[in-house]
Amino acid sequence: MGYSYTSDDPDDMVTVVALRARDERAPSPFRVIVEEVDTETWTHTLREGGFDTVSEALQWCDDRLAGEAGPLPPVRPAAAASRPAGVAKAPAARPPGLSR
């Protein structure tokens, strides 16, 4: 799944891209990347949002291009792998040489 669209309208220069995560078990498996250009200051803003379904992601893209989208939903973080209790993390190895 891949979708992209660029609007060169000087009043609303935007690029939207919808992508699917490679890992189907990833949280927020559908991502939307949005780049918006401010032609008065010649700056751009890049944002990413996460969606559960392809239809939600594409609907948000359509709404943004129509100027009707709300904020992008946050990308849900992946669950952190936990260590068994009582197992300490090994200290990081230091390269040989002068110490600080």
N, CA, C and O atoms as CSV, one atom per row, in Angstrom:
chain,resi,resn,atom,element,x,y,z
A,1,MET,N,N,0.849,-1.167,0.000
A,1,MET,CA,C,0.000,0.000,0.000
A,1,MET,C,C,0.889,1.221,0.000
A,1,MET,O,O,1.782,1.342,0.838
A,2,GLY,N,N,0.663,2.098,-0.899
A,2,GLY,CA,C,1.374,3.359,-0.944
A,2,GLY,C,C,0.511,4.379,-1.656
A,2,GLY,O,O,-0.124,4.061,-2.662
A,3,TYR,N,N,0.480,5.594,-1.151
A,3,TYR,CA,C,-0.333,6.658,-1.722
A,3,TYR,C,C,0.391,7.962,-1.454
A,3,TYR,O,O,0.883,8.177,-0.347
A,4,SER,N,N,0.465,8.827,-2.438
A,4,SER,CA,C,1.032,10.152,-2.204
A,4,SER,C,C,0.345,11.160,-3.113
A,4,SER,O,O,-0.124,10.826,-4.201
A,5,TYR,N,N,0.299,12.399,-2.642
A,5,TYR,CA,C,-0.299,13.477,-3.421
A,5,TYR,C,C,0.389,14.778,-3.019
A,5,TYR,O,O,0.652,15.010,-1.839
A,6,THR,N,N,0.674,15.611,-3.991
A,6,THR,CA,C,1.267,16.916,-3.749
A,6,THR,C,C,0.361,17.991,-4.313
A,6,THR,O,O,-0.089,17.900,-5.455
A,7,SER,N,N,0.092,19.013,-3.509
A,7,SER,CA,C,-0.675,20.172,-3.962
A,7,SER,C,C,0.289,21.345,-4.075
A,7,SER,O,O,0.974,21.686,-3.111
A,8,ASP,N,N,0.343,21.962,-5.257
A,8,ASP,CA,C,1.207,23.115,-5.481
A,8,ASP,C,C,0.461,24.433,-5.377
A,8,ASP,O,O,0.944,25.467,-5.838
A,9,ASP,N,N,-0.716,24.392,-4.771
A,9,ASP,CA,C,-1.492,25.612,-4.558
A,9,ASP,C,C,-0.666,26.541,-3.659
A,9,ASP,O,O,-0.310,26.137,-2.551
A,10,PRO,N,N,-0.347,27.766,-4.090
A,10,PRO,CA,C,0.494,28.649,-3.273
A,10,PRO,C,C,-0.124,29.003,-1.924
A,10,PRO,O,O,0.588,29.396,-1.000
A,11,ASP,N,N,-1.441,28.867,-1.804
A,11,ASP,CA,C,-2.095,29.140,-0.521
A,11,ASP,C,C,-2.117,27.923,0.395
A,11,ASP,O,O,-2.435,28.049,1.577
A,12,ASP,N,N,-1.785,26.751,-0.131
A,12,ASP,CA,C,-1.796,25.524,0.686
A,12,ASP,C,C,-0.896,24.480,0.020
A,12,ASP,O,O,-1.377,23.496,-0.541
A,13,MET,N,N,0.411,24.711,0.093
A,13,MET,CA,C,1.353,23.755,-0.485
A,13,MET,C,C,1.539,22.600,0.508
A,13,MET,O,O,1.998,22.795,1.634
A,14,VAL,N,N,1.174,21.407,0.067
A,14,VAL,CA,C,1.218,20.262,0.973
A,14,VAL,C,C,1.523,18.987,0.185
A,14,VAL,O,O,1.142,18.844,-0.977
A,15,THR,N,N,2.212,18.081,0.845
A,15,THR,CA,C,2.411,16.724,0.330
A,15,THR,C,C,1.926,15.765,1.402
A,15,THR,O,O,2.313,15.883,2.565
A,16,VAL,N,N,1.081,14.815,1.019
A,16,VAL,CA,C,0.630,13.777,1.945
A,16,VAL,C,C,1.064,12.427,1.390
A,16,VAL,O,O,0.993,12.183,0.185
A,17,VAL,N,N,1.512,11.559,2.283
A,17,VAL,CA,C,1.950,10.223,1.908
A,17,VAL,C,C,1.360,9.249,2.922
A,17,VAL,O,O,1.463,9.466,4.130
A,18,ALA,N,N,0.746,8.181,2.435
A,18,ALA,CA,C,0.218,7.125,3.318
A,18,ALA,C,C,1.011,5.858,3.043
A,18,ALA,O,O,1.200,5.466,1.891
A,19,LEU,N,N,1.471,5.226,4.109
A,19,LEU,CA,C,2.304,4.030,4.015
A,19,LEU,C,C,1.832,2.974,4.991
A,19,LEU,O,O,1.183,3.278,5.992
A,20,ARG,N,N,2.163,1.740,4.694
A,20,ARG,CA,C,1.867,0.632,5.602
A,20,ARG,C,C,3.168,0.189,6.267
A,20,ARG,O,O,4.204,0.100,5.608
A,21,ALA,N,N,3.117,-0.083,7.552
A,21,ALA,CA,C,4.293,-0.587,8.268
A,21,ALA,C,C,4.667,-1.964,7.723
A,21,ALA,O,O,3.798,-2.744,7.334
A,22,ARG,N,N,5.948,-2.250,7.699
A,22,ARG,CA,C,6.394,-3.556,7.200
A,22,ARG,C,C,5.926,-4.680,8.120
A,22,ARG,O,O,5.593,-5.770,7.655
A,23,ASP,N,N,5.902,-4.413,9.421
A,23,ASP,CA,C,5.459,-5.406,10.400
A,23,ASP,C,C,3.963,-5.223,10.624
A,23,ASP,O,O,3.536,-4.199,11.158
A,24,GLU,N,N,3.172,-6.200,10.221
A,24,GLU,CA,C,1.715,-6.086,10.357
A,24,GLU,C,C,1.248,-6.018,11.806
A,24,GLU,O,O,0.122,-5.597,12.072
A,25,ARG,N,N,2.094,-6.426,12.741
A,25,ARG,CA,C,1.723,-6.374,14.160
A,25,ARG,C,C,2.118,-5.056,14.809
A,25,ARG,O,O,1.889,-4.860,16.003
A,26,ALA,N,N,2.709,-4.149,14.034
A,26,ALA,CA,C,3.146,-2.862,14.576
A,26,ALA,C,C,1.941,-2.054,15.047
A,26,ALA,O,O,0.880,-2.096,14.425
A,27,PRO,N,N,2.106,-1.320,16.145
A,27,PRO,CA,C,1.028,-0.413,16.529
A,27,PRO,C,C,0.919,0.666,15.460
A,27,PRO,O,O,1.921,1.022,14.840
A,28,SER,N,N,-0.250,1.177,15.241
A,28,SER,CA,C,-0.482,2.164,14.176
A,28,SER,C,C,0.127,1.666,12.862
A,28,SER,O,O,1.066,2.276,12.350
A,29,PRO,N,N,-0.399,0.561,12.309
A,29,PRO,CA,C,0.231,-0.039,11.130
A,29,PRO,C,C,0.135,0.802,9.862
A,29,PRO,O,O,0.836,0.517,8.892
A,30,PHE,N,N,-0.704,1.819,9.843
A,30,PHE,CA,C,-0.807,2.694,8.682
A,30,PHE,C,C,-0.368,4.091,9.111
A,30,PHE,O,O,-0.885,4.646,10.080
A,31,ARG,N,N,0.588,4.646,8.379
A,31,ARG,CA,C,1.157,5.947,8.739
A,31,ARG,C,C,0.859,6.966,7.652
A,31,ARG,O,O,0.824,6.641,6.465
A,32,VAL,N,N,0.650,8.186,8.073
A,32,VAL,CA,C,0.496,9.298,7.146
A,32,VAL,C,C,1.586,10.312,7.489
A,32,VAL,O,O,1.737,10.727,8.638
A,33,ILE,N,N,2.336,10.696,6.461
A,33,ILE,CA,C,3.361,11.723,6.588
A,33,ILE,C,C,2.841,12.946,5.843
A,33,ILE,O,O,2.381,12.834,4.707
A,34,VAL,N,N,2.913,14.115,6.481
A,34,VAL,CA,C,2.415,15.351,5.885
A,34,VAL,C,C,3.522,16.397,5.935
A,34,VAL,O,O,4.091,16.667,6.992
A,35,GLU,N,N,3.815,16.978,4.785
A,35,GLU,CA,C,4.748,18.104,4.725
A,35,GLU,C,C,3.960,19.319,4.252
A,35,GLU,O,O,3.350,19.306,3.183
A,36,GLU,N,N,3.984,20.366,5.067
A,36,GLU,CA,C,3.285,21.601,4.738
A,36,GLU,C,C,4.317,22.711,4.573
A,36,GLU,O,O,5.248,22.826,5.370
A,37,VAL,N,N,4.145,23.536,3.525
A,37,VAL,CA,C,5.075,24.618,3.231
A,37,VAL,C,C,4.388,25.949,3.502
A,37,VAL,O,O,3.259,26.176,3.066
A,38,ASP,N,N,5.070,26.816,4.217
A,38,ASP,CA,C,4.604,28.183,4.447
A,38,ASP,C,C,5.334,29.062,3.439
A,38,ASP,O,O,6.531,29.311,3.580
A,39,THR,N,N,4.616,29.531,2.423
A,39,THR,CA,C,5.254,30.293,1.348
A,39,THR,C,C,5.625,31.715,1.759
A,39,THR,O,O,6.383,32.378,1.051
A,40,GLU,N,N,5.110,32.194,2.881
A,40,GLU,CA,C,5.491,33.530,3.339
A,40,GLU,C,C,6.851,33.512,4.021
A,40,GLU,O,O,7.643,34.440,3.853
A,41,THR,N,N,7.127,32.468,4.785
A,41,THR,CA,C,8.410,32.384,5.502
A,41,THR,C,C,9.351,31.365,4.866
A,41,THR,O,O,10.500,31.235,5.286
A,42,TRP,N,N,8.869,30.645,3.858
A,42,TRP,CA,C,9.619,29.576,3.189
A,42,TRP,C,C,10.194,28.590,4.194
A,42,TRP,O,O,11.381,28.261,4.188
A,43,THR,N,N,9.296,28.139,5.052
A,43,THR,CA,C,9.623,27.057,5.984
A,43,THR,C,C,8.700,25.894,5.679
A,43,THR,O,O,7.693,26.050,4.987
A,44,HIS,N,N,9.050,24.729,6.198
A,44,HIS,CA,C,8.154,23.589,6.033
A,44,HIS,C,C,8.064,22.827,7.336
A,44,HIS,O,O,8.981,22.857,8.157
A,45,THR,N,N,6.955,22.149,7.514
A,45,THR,CA,C,6.693,21.351,8.702
A,45,THR,C,C,6.400,19.936,8.253
A,45,THR,O,O,5.623,19.716,7.324
A,46,LEU,N,N,7.022,18.983,8.911
A,46,LEU,CA,C,6.830,17.569,8.598
A,46,LEU,C,C,6.227,16.893,9.821
A,46,LEU,O,O,6.766,16.990,10.924
A,47,ARG,N,N,5.099,16.204,9.618
A,47,ARG,CA,C,4.411,15.521,10.728
A,47,ARG,C,C,4.085,14.095,10.323
A,47,ARG,O,O,3.987,13.773,9.139
A,48,GLU,N,N,3.918,13.236,11.343
A,48,GLU,CA,C,3.548,11.839,11.108
A,48,GLU,C,C,2.396,11.481,12.033
A,48,GLU,O,O,2.370,11.879,13.197
A,49,GLY,N,N,1.443,10.722,11.498
A,49,GLY,CA,C,0.323,10.244,12.291
A,49,GLY,C,C,0.136,8.763,12.077
A,49,GLY,O,O,0.588,8.212,11.074
A,50,GLY,N,N,-0.534,8.110,13.022
A,50,GLY,CA,C,-0.747,6.668,12.944
A,50,GLY,C,C,-2.220,6.313,12.922
A,50,GLY,O,O,-3.033,6.927,13.612
A,51,PHE,N,N,-2.553,5.310,12.116
A,51,PHE,CA,C,-3.947,4.878,11.954
A,51,PHE,C,C,-4.023,3.362,12.062
A,51,PHE,O,O,-3.052,2.661,11.777
A,52,ASP,N,N,-5.174,2.865,12.472
A,52,ASP,CA,C,-5.388,1.420,12.594
A,52,ASP,C,C,-5.751,0.759,11.277
A,52,ASP,O,O,-5.458,-0.419,11.075
A,53,THR,N,N,-6.392,1.508,10.368
A,53,THR,CA,C,-6.835,0.916,9.105
A,53,THR,C,C,-6.419,1.794,7.929
A,53,THR,O,O,-6.191,2.995,8.073
A,54,VAL,N,N,-6.327,1.162,6.770
A,54,VAL,CA,C,-5.988,1.903,5.555
A,54,VAL,C,C,-7.081,2.909,5.219
A,54,VAL,O,O,-6.782,4.006,4.746
A,55,SER,N,N,-8.331,2.560,5.452
A,55,SER,CA,C,-9.424,3.486,5.114
A,55,SER,C,C,-9.362,4.742,5.984
A,55,SER,O,O,-9.641,5.837,5.496
A,56,GLU,N,N,-9.002,4.603,7.256
A,56,GLU,CA,C,-8.862,5.782,8.122
A,56,GLU,C,C,-7.724,6.685,7.633
A,56,GLU,O,O,-7.857,7.909,7.617
A,57,ALA,N,N,-6.613,6.074,7.239
A,57,ALA,CA,C,-5.460,6.845,6.769
A,57,ALA,C,C,-5.800,7.599,5.481
A,57,ALA,O,O,-5.510,8.789,5.359
A,58,LEU,N,N,-6.412,6.907,4.529
A,58,LEU,CA,C,-6.757,7.553,3.260
A,58,LEU,C,C,-7.842,8.605,3.440
A,58,LEU,O,O,-7.827,9.625,2.750
A,59,GLN,N,N,-8.782,8.379,4.349
A,59,GLN,CA,C,-9.819,9.373,4.617
A,59,GLN,C,C,-9.203,10.636,5.193
A,59,GLN,O,O,-9.594,11.744,4.828
A,60,TRP,N,N,-8.230,10.472,6.101
A,60,TRP,CA,C,-7.563,11.654,6.657
A,60,TRP,C,C,-6.845,12.417,5.544
A,60,TRP,O,O,-6.896,13.646,5.511
A,61,CYS,N,N,-6.178,11.707,4.638
A,61,CYS,CA,C,-5.494,12.352,3.508
A,61,CYS,C,C,-6.492,13.142,2.660
A,61,CYS,O,O,-6.242,14.298,2.317
A,62,ASP,N,N,-7.615,12.520,2.326
A,62,ASP,CA,C,-8.645,13.212,1.533
A,62,ASP,C,C,-9.164,14.451,2.258
A,62,ASP,O,O,-9.350,15.505,1.650
A,63,ASP,N,N,-9.398,14.310,3.573
A,63,ASP,CA,C,-9.889,15.443,4.360
A,63,ASP,C,C,-8.849,16.568,4.394
A,63,ASP,O,O,-9.206,17.743,4.303
A,64,ARG,N,N,-7.572,16.216,4.526
A,64,ARG,CA,C,-6.515,17.243,4.557
A,64,ARG,C,C,-6.438,17.982,3.229
A,64,ARG,O,O,-6.300,19.205,3.204
A,65,LEU,N,N,-6.525,17.253,2.137
A,65,LEU,CA,C,-6.453,17.889,0.826
A,65,LEU,C,C,-7.660,18.790,0.573
A,65,LEU,O,O,-7.572,19.744,-0.200
A,66,ALA,N,N,-8.784,18.489,1.222
A,66,ALA,CA,C,-9.980,19.322,1.119
A,66,ALA,C,C,-9.974,20.451,2.151
A,66,ALA,O,O,-10.877,21.287,2.167
A,67,GLY,N,N,-8.949,20.473,3.014
A,67,GLY,CA,C,-8.865,21.509,4.047
A,67,GLY,C,C,-9.765,21.276,5.231
A,67,GLY,O,O,-10.091,22.217,5.954
A,68,GLU,N,N,-10.180,20.027,5.448
A,68,GLU,CA,C,-11.151,19.724,6.506
A,68,GLU,C,C,-10.633,18.770,7.574
A,68,GLU,O,O,-11.408,18.358,8.438
A,69,ALA,N,N,-9.355,18.403,7.550
A,69,ALA,CA,C,-8.834,17.394,8.483
A,69,ALA,C,C,-8.560,17.987,9.853
A,69,ALA,O,O,-8.175,19.149,9.990
A,70,GLY,N,N,-8.770,17.159,10.853
A,70,GLY,CA,C,-8.364,17.508,12.199
A,70,GLY,C,C,-6.889,17.178,12.364
A,70,GLY,O,O,-6.220,16.839,11.388
A,71,PRO,N,N,-6.375,17.271,13.585
A,71,PRO,CA,C,-4.971,16.946,13.802
A,71,PRO,C,C,-4.698,15.463,13.538
A,71,PRO,O,O,-5.584,14.619,13.667
A,72,LEU,N,N,-3.460,15.173,13.169
A,72,LEU,CA,C,-3.073,13.774,12.971
A,72,LEU,C,C,-3.098,13.047,14.303
A,72,LEU,O,O,-2.649,13.601,15.307
A,73,PRO,N,N,-3.609,11.821,14.343
A,73,PRO,CA,C,-3.540,11.056,15.588
A,73,PRO,C,C,-2.092,10.627,15.826
A,73,PRO,O,O,-1.362,10.371,14.869
A,74,PRO,N,N,-1.673,10.548,17.075
A,74,PRO,CA,C,-0.293,10.155,17.347
A,74,PRO,C,C,-0.025,8.706,16.947
A,74,PRO,O,O,-0.933,7.875,16.914
A,75,VAL,N,N,1.224,8.427,16.649
A,75,VAL,CA,C,1.652,7.051,16.392
A,75,VAL,C,C,1.787,6.382,17.748
A,75,VAL,O,O,2.490,6.878,18.627
A,76,ARG,N,N,1.112,5.257,17.912
A,76,ARG,CA,C,1.215,4.536,19.190
A,76,ARG,C,C,2.590,3.898,19.293
A,76,ARG,O,O,3.044,3.260,18.343
A,77,PRO,N,N,3.260,4.055,20.426
A,77,PRO,CA,C,4.581,3.444,20.575
A,77,PRO,C,C,4.479,1.927,20.679
A,77,PRO,O,O,3.481,1.383,21.152
A,78,ALA,N,N,5.535,1.261,20.225
A,78,ALA,CA,C,5.596,-0.199,20.345
A,78,ALA,C,C,5.761,-0.550,21.813
A,78,ALA,O,O,6.368,0.205,22.573
A,79,ALA,N,N,5.227,-1.688,22.212
A,79,ALA,CA,C,5.386,-2.149,23.588
A,79,ALA,C,C,6.863,-2.434,23.828
A,79,ALA,O,O,7.520,-3.088,23.018
A,80,ALA,N,N,7.370,-1.944,24.931
A,80,ALA,CA,C,8.785,-2.156,25.254
A,80,ALA,C,C,9.003,-3.599,25.699
A,80,ALA,O,O,8.213,-4.160,26.457
A,81,ALA,N,N,10.064,-4.166,25.223
A,81,ALA,CA,C,10.425,-5.519,25.659
A,81,ALA,C,C,10.898,-5.436,27.095
A,81,ALA,O,O,11.757,-4.619,27.425
A,82,SER,N,N,10.348,-6.270,27.939
A,82,SER,CA,C,10.726,-6.212,29.351
A,82,SER,C,C,11.744,-7.301,29.671
A,82,SER,O,O,11.759,-8.367,29.055
A,83,ARG,N,N,12.585,-7.005,30.643
A,83,ARG,CA,C,13.589,-7.965,31.101
A,83,ARG,C,C,13.012,-8.752,32.277
A,83,ARG,O,O,12.216,-8.221,33.051
A,84,PRO,N,N,13.406,-9.995,32.409
A,84,PRO,CA,C,12.976,-10.746,33.589
A,84,PRO,C,C,13.476,-10.058,34.858
A,84,PRO,O,O,14.561,-9.477,34.873
A,85,ALA,N,N,12.682,-10.128,35.907
A,85,ALA,CA,C,13.077,-9.502,37.173
A,85,ALA,C,C,14.379,-10.105,37.667
A,85,ALA,O,O,14.610,-11.308,37.544
A,86,GLY,N,N,15.234,-9.246,38.230
A,86,GLY,CA,C,16.487,-9.727,38.804
A,86,GLY,C,C,17.629,-9.833,37.811
A,86,GLY,O,O,18.740,-10.184,38.210
A,87,VAL,N,N,17.414,-9.552,36.565
A,87,VAL,CA,C,18.494,-9.613,35.589
A,87,VAL,C,C,18.948,-8.186,35.309
A,87,VAL,O,O,18.194,-7.373,34.774
A,88,ALA,N,N,20.194,-7.896,35.680
A,88,ALA,CA,C,20.723,-6.559,35.498
A,88,ALA,C,C,21.239,-6.386,34.077
A,88,ALA,O,O,21.686,-7.336,33.435
A,89,LYS,N,N,21.164,-5.174,33.618
A,89,LYS,CA,C,21.686,-4.850,32.297
A,89,LYS,C,C,23.209,-4.785,32.398
A,89,LYS,O,O,23.752,-4.210,33.342
A,90,ALA,N,N,23.891,-5.377,31.421
A,90,ALA,CA,C,25.360,-5.358,31.426
A,90,ALA,C,C,25.838,-3.941,31.174
A,90,ALA,O,O,25.246,-3.223,30.369
A,91,PRO,N,N,26.925,-3.520,31.864
A,91,PRO,CA,C,27.440,-2.178,31.625
A,91,PRO,C,C,27.991,-2.060,30.201
A,91,PRO,O,O,28.471,-3.034,29.621
A,92,ALA,N,N,27.911,-0.870,29.664
A,92,ALA,CA,C,28.425,-0.639,28.319
A,92,ALA,C,C,29.939,-0.739,28.319
A,92,ALA,O,O,30.596,-0.245,29.236
A,93,ALA,N,N,30.492,-1.371,27.303
A,93,ALA,CA,C,31.937,-1.495,27.197
A,93,ALA,C,C,32.529,-0.139,26.840
A,93,ALA,O,O,31.966,0.599,26.032
A,94,ARG,N,N,33.678,0.186,27.452
A,94,ARG,CA,C,34.354,1.450,27.163
A,94,ARG,C,C,35.532,1.164,26.265
A,94,ARG,O,O,36.274,0.211,26.504
A,95,PRO,N,N,35.717,1.958,25.252
A,95,PRO,CA,C,36.873,1.731,24.384
A,95,PRO,C,C,38.159,2.056,25.122
A,95,PRO,O,O,38.167,2.910,26.009
A,96,PRO,N,N,39.264,1.373,24.761
A,96,PRO,CA,C,40.530,1.668,25.414
A,96,PRO,C,C,40.982,3.086,25.072
A,96,PRO,O,O,40.626,3.625,24.024
A,97,GLY,N,N,41.754,3.670,25.950
A,97,GLY,CA,C,42.253,5.023,25.694
A,97,GLY,C,C,42.130,5.875,26.941
A,97,GLY,O,O,41.888,5.364,28.035
A,98,LEU,N,N,42.294,7.148,26.775
A,98,LEU,CA,C,42.240,8.072,27.888
A,98,LEU,C,C,40.839,8.155,28.445
A,98,LEU,O,O,39.866,8.137,27.691
A,99,SER,N,N,40.725,8.246,29.766
A,99,SER,CA,C,39.400,8.423,30.391
A,99,SER,C,C,39.174,9.900,30.629
A,99,SER,O,O,40.119,10.688,30.679
A,100,ARG,N,N,37.947,10.258,30.771
A,100,ARG,CA,C,37.605,11.672,30.986
A,100,ARG,C,C,37.486,11.987,32.424
A,100,ARG,O,O,37.203,13.130,32.784
